[in-house]
Amino acid sequence: MSASEIESDLSADERAGLELIRETGGIHQSDFWKELDVSSRKGSRIAESLEEAGVIRREDTVYEGHNTYYLEPAPRDLDFSLLMAGDMLSPFIGEEEVDAQADAFSQWMMNLAYEEH
């Protein structure tokens, strides 16, 4: 099932919760239900549903002296093929400075060019 199909199956409350988690980049569950203006019990059920759907991650944490969960968006399906040329990964992944004259880059570009034809 695709991410959009999973999201379309969510209830209005679950969609609102997912949007909140995505907007914040991560939120403690104890703040999550307050921001959604729902009970802590309903907030917990929403978070559990989102985790089961695979659209968020929940990690145990301590926040303001209480055990809670930290909710964050799940990594989305990414297309890493854009970084590939044949079986070579771009030589600049994770590099801070790019040297366009580097042999590794030239080889990667050649593989990319040959792949196009």
Secondary structure, DSSP 8 states (H G I E B T S, - for coil): --HHHHHHTS-HHHHHHHHHHHHHS-EEHHHHHHHHT--HHHHHHHHHHHHHTTSEEEEEEEETTEEEEEEEE------GGGGEETTEE-TTTT-SS--TT-HHHHHHHHHHHHHH-
